[in-house]
C-alpha cells in the first residue's frame, strides 16, 4: 500500500504522557481540521480520557482515532503501516523506543521524537539510517527542546552568512537561559542512561563529530586555560557563560547537520559550535560549573542513582500547568564568518511558557510540514536526519505560533 493511501496521516504514540498531552493539545488547536490522525498507547481508557480533555479546544475538527498498541514488534509494525508519520513521546527512549524506530524505518513511515539521549541516537543512526533511506522514511530524533532550537539557531546563522557574505561560518557560540522544572520522564532518562549503556558506548557516542556522516578534520578552536579550570568565559554581547548540562545532545545534533548539508560545505569546513549557560556573574558561573562536575561524579555511583529515582516525579508527571506558565527559555548566539574581516552575526530565540509546551509545538509543526509541504518532503528524502533539515519553512511555522526568532548581521554596513 502506498503511504498516501494509509488510514492516518499522523499517529501520536504516548499521548497520555506529560509531553504527549501538550503535543495533542497543539494538534487539536492549531493543525488543519482535515488532518486524519489518531492517538495510540496501551490503555484505551486513558487514551479516551485524553481525547475528552482536548476536544473542547476545537470541537469542530475531525475526531481522532484511537489505537491500542503495545511495544511488541507485531503491534508496532501494524501501527506503522497504518500511518504516514508517527510521533513518539514514549521515554526513556533507550528502554522503549528502538523497536518503534525499527518499525517506522522498515515500513517507510516518517518518525519524530523528543529524546535527548545521545548514546541511543548514535545507536539508532548506526542501525537504521540505511534502512530508512532505502524506504524513504524520514527519521528525526531530538526535535524537541533538545535539540531543535540549537540546531535551527546554528542553521539560521550559517544561512544568513552564506546569503549575505557568500562565505562559510567559522564558529557559533550559543548561550542558554531558562526557567523550568523537569518532568518525571526527563529525570528517569537521565538516571537510566548510565544503567543501560557501558561507559565505552557513552564515551564513543559523545566524541566530537561522532554523529556526523562525514569526518570533520579541522581542530577544535582552543579554549583558555582559565575557562577549562573554572568553566567560565565572558563574550561580548552574550555575557558571562558557564558549563551547560544540556549542551551535549545539542552540539551532537548541530554537528550531524553540518555533515548532512552538502558534506559540511554549506556551513564551511572550519565550522565549530559550542553552547553554554548564561549566568549573572563569574561567581555564579563557577558555582554552576562545580555543581555540574560534582553531579556527574555522583550520578556515576549506582546507590546515589537508586536514591534519586525514589525522589523524582514518576514518568508521565511533571510541573502543574500554572507553574509551567512561568517558565521560559532563551537562546542567544553569535556566529563569526570564515572571512578575513571576521564579520559577526547575531541570533535570538525565545519561548515564553512551558518548555514541554514548546516541545509539543515543535513536534506538531514539524509533522504537518513533513506531511503537507511537498517541497520540504522531496528535499528530505529519507534516513536519520536532524531538525534543521526542515529548513526555513520550519522556522517560519514556529514563528507563527509564538516562537521569537531573529537573526541579523552585526556589521550594519552589510
N, C-alpha and C positions, 0 to 999 in steps of 0.2 A: 504493500500500500504506500502511495506517495505521502510524504509528510503533510502535504497540503490537504489531504483527504482524512486526516485523523480527527477523532472525536472532539478534541480540545486543542485550542491554541496554546494554552498555558495551564499547568498544574502546579499548585503551591503545596509542596511536601513539608509538613511540620507547621501547619497553620495554627495549631494550638499552643505553640511555644511563645516565648516572650517576644522575640523578633518577628516570628511568623505572623502574629496578630497585627503588628504595625504594618507589615507588608500587605496583608489582606485589606486593612483599612484604606491604604493608599490606592490599591487596585479598584476598590468599590467607589471611592470618592473622585478619582482622577483619570482612570484609564477609560478608553472608549466603551460606551454602553453595549456595543455589539460584540464585545470580546467574549469568546467561548472559553470559559475557564472552570477549574474545579479546585477544591481543597482535598488534600489526601493525608492520611495518617492511620494509626492503628485503632483508634476509638471513634466509632460512629457517633455516640452521644456527645463526646467532647467537640467533634467537628461541627455537629449540628448546633451546639451552643455558640460556637464562634460565628457561624452564619447568622444566627439570630441576633447576635450583638452588632454585627456590621451592616445588616440590611437597612436600618433606618438612615444610614449615611447617604444612600441613593436608592430609594425604593423602586424606581422605575427601570433599573437596569436588568439585564438578563440574570436570572437566578443561577448561581454557580452549581456545578455538580459536586457530588460527594463520593470520594473513592476511598474505600477501606483497603489498606495495603500494609503488610509487614515488610521488614527489611530483608526478606528472603530473595534470592535471585529470581525465583519464579514470579513473585509479586512485582518486583521492581522492573523486570523485563516487560511484563504485561502492562504496567503503568506507563513505562517509557514509550511503548508502541501506541498508546492512546493519545499522546500529546506531541505538539511540535517543540515545546520548550518546557523544561522543568526547573522550577526554583526550589532549592533545597536549603532549609533553615535548621536541619537536624544536626546538632553537635553534641559532644565533641566530634568533629569530622573524622579524626583519625580512628575513632572507635566504630562509627556507624556508617560512614558515607562512601567508603571505597566501592562497595557494590552498587551504589547509586550512580556514581560516575561511570563505572563499567557498563551498566545497563544503557545509559544515555549514549556513550561512545559507540557501543555495538549496534544500537538501533537508530543512529542518525538523529538523535534528539538533542536539541540545544540545552545547555545546562548553565545555571548561575548559582553561586553560593556566597557566603559571607564569612568563610573561615579566615583565620589569621595564623594558621598552623603551618609554618614554613616547612618543617620536616615532612608533613603529609602532602603538601602541594608539590614539593620536589619529587616525592614518591609517585604521585599520580601522573606527573609530566612524563616520567620515565616509562610508566606502564601503559598509558592510554593516548599519548599525543598522536602517534602514528595511526592508531585505530580511528580516532576522532577525525583526523584529516581524511582518511580513506572513505569515511561515511558522511563527510560534510557536516559533522556535528561541532558546533561552536561551544567550547567548554571554557567558561570564565569563572575561576575561583577568585576569592578575595575582592568582591565587588561591593563590599560594604564600607564602613568607616575604615577598616583595613581591607584594601589599600587604595580604594578608588580616588579619594581626594588627593593623596600624594601623587598618584600616577597621572591624574588629569592635570595637576598643577605643573609637573615637570613637562608633560606633553604640550601644554598651552604655552609655556615659556619657550621651549625649543622651537615650536611652530612660529611664534612671533619673531624670534631672532632669525629663523630661516627666511621668513617672509620679508622682514624689513632690511636685513643685512646680508642676505644670501650667504649665511655662514652657519657653521655648527655652534654648539654650545659647549663651553669648556667645563663649566661647573654650575650646579644648582645647589644652594644651601637653603634648607627649609626649616621653619620653626613652627611648633605646635603649641597652642594654649587651649586648655579645655577645663570645663567644669562638668563632671558627670560621675555617676556610680555604675559599677559593673553589674551585669546580670549574673544569675546563677550559672547559666551555660558558659559565659565567658570565663568565670572563675574556675569552673570544673575543667575547662580545657587547659588552662594554664597549669593546673595542678596535675593533670593527667599525662601531659606530654613526656615528662621525664620517666613516668612509669611504663610508658608504651615503647619508646624508642631507645636504642643504645646511644651512648654518648658519641660513638663514632658516627652514627647516622645523623645525629643532631649537628655535630661539628661539620660534616661534609655538606649538609644542606644549607648551612649558614655561611659558608665561604663566599667571599665576594664574587659576584657574577656566576654563581653556581646554577642559577636558573636561566641564564642567557643561552639562547640556541647557538650563538656564535661566541668564540673566545674574545675577551677584552684584554688586549696586550699592553695597554698603557698603564704605567704605575699609578697607584693611588696618590692623590695630592697629599703632601706632607702636612701633619698637624704638629703644632708646637709642643715641646716637652711639658710645658705648664698645663696645657689642655689635657694631655694624656694623663698627668698625675692628678690634677684637681677636677677634671671633667667639665671645665667652664671655658667659654670663649665669648668674646664680645664682637659683634659685627654691626657696622653702621647700617641703620635703617631696619635692623632686625632686633637689636637689643642684646641683653645678656642671655646666653644659651647654655644649656647643660644636657646631660645624658637623657635621652628619651627612651623609656622602657619599650614603647611600641614601635620603634623605628625599624627593627629588623625585618619584619614582613613587608613593610612599605618599601624599603630600599631594595629588597629582593625583587619585588614586582616591577619597580621602575627599571631595574637592570634588565629584566626579561623584556620589557617593552623596548628598551634600547636595541636589543638584538633582533627583535621581531620586525622593527621598522627599517627596512632596507639594509639589513645586516649591520646595523649600527651607524650607517652613513647619514641618516636623516638627523639624528641628534649630533653626530660627529664622533670621530674615533677617539677623541680626548675626553669625552663626556664623563663626568663624575656627579654623583648625587649623595648628599648627606642630610640627615634630619635630626633636629634637636628639640628639646622642650624650652619654651621661653619662660623666664622667671624674672622676679623683681630686681634681684641684685646678685652680686657674686657670692655672698654668704649663703643665700638660699640655694643657689646653683650647686655649690659644693656640698651642702647638706643633702640635696636630692641625689647627687651623684653617689655619695657614700651610702645612702639608704638603698639605692638600687643595687649597688655592689654587694652589700651585706644580704639583701633579699635574695639575690641569685645564689649566693652560697647557702643560705638557709633552705631554699627550695630543693637543693641537691641532696638534702638529708631526708630519707623516707619518713621517719617518725614525725617530722615537722609538717610534711605534706599531708600525712594522715590526720593530724590535728586540725590543720586549716580546712580540710574537707568537711569537718564537723561544724565549722563556724560560719561558712558562707551560705548565700542563698542556694536553694535547690535549683537544678536546671529547670527552666520554664518560669522561674520567678525573677523579679528584679525591682527596681525603684518604682514607686507609685507614679501615676501619670502627673500628679500635681508636683511631685519632686522633680520629675523629668523635665517639666516645662521650664525650670530654672537653669537647665543645662545649656551649654553652648560649646562649639569647637571652632577655632580659627587657625588657619594656616597662613603663614606669610613666607615668601621665598624670593631670593634674588638669584638671577641667572647671569653668568658672565659669558659674553660671546667669545668664541675662539678666533679673535682678531687681534691685530696689534693694538688697537685702541681699547680693548677690553671693555667695550660698551656693556652696560648692565640693563637688565630688565627686571621688573618687579611684578609679583602676583600676590593676590589675597583671596582666600576662600573662607567663607564663614557660614555657619549654620546656627541659628538660634532655636533652641529646643532640644528635645531628646535626641541623643546620638543613635538610639535604637530606631527612632522615627526616621532619622536620616538614612539609616541602613535600609529600612523598608522602602523608602523613596528611591534609593539607588537601585535596588533590585527590580522594582516595578517599572521604573522608567527605562532601565536597560532592557528589560524583557520586551516591552512594547516596541522599542527601537529595533531590536533584532527581528521581531515578528512582522512589523508593518513597514519598515523603511527598506525598500528593495536595494537601494544603492549601498547602504551600510551592510546588509546581509551578503550582497555579492562580493564586496571588498573583504569581508571577514574570511570567507572560505570555511575552513574547519581547523580543529586542533585545540590545544591548550593555550588560550590567549589571555589577554590582560584587559582591565577596564579601559585603558587609553586607546585600545584598538577600535573602540566605538567612536572615537574622534570628537570633532567639534559638534556634530549633531547631538551627542550625549550631553555635552556641556550646556548646549542651548536648551535642551529639555529641562535639565536640572535648574537652570536659572528661572525658568517659567514657573517652577513650583517652590521657589523660595530660597534657593542656594545663591548666596552672594559670591560672585566670581568676577574678578577684574584683573587685567594684565596691561602693562604699558612699558614702553622703553623709557628709562630714567633720564636719558640724554634728550632734552626737549628739542634739540636741533634736528632730530631724525624724524 
